[in-house]
Amino acid sequence: MAVKVKSFGMEIRPLKTTRELEELDNLVNQFISATGIKKVLSVSDTATTDDKGETIGLVRVVAYEE
């Protein structure tokens, strides 16, 4: 059993967050399906901010067993 980690990033724009989160979900789900992952150990989201403290992006990290 090997544990691996994959990171995904998405730019967040005002008033378009719902669509961008759906795109990020689809990207992660496609990765899981395409690579045949059977067991996801952890999913974590972290917001990225600009110098004013405004959210400008999202990083999603998926830990899984290979």
C-alpha positions, 0 to 999 in steps of 0.5 A: 500500500502506497499513500499518494497526494495530489493537489488541484488549484482553481482561481476564484472570481467574484460571483462565479464561485459556485461554477468554479467549485463545481469545475474543481469537483469535476476535475477531482472526480475525473482524476479519481475515476481515470486513475482507478483510485479505490480509497480516498483517505483525505480531502482538504481545501485551502483558500489562497489570498492576495495582498489585501486578504481577499480570496483569489483561489482554492487549493484542494489536496487529495490523499489516497491509497494506490 
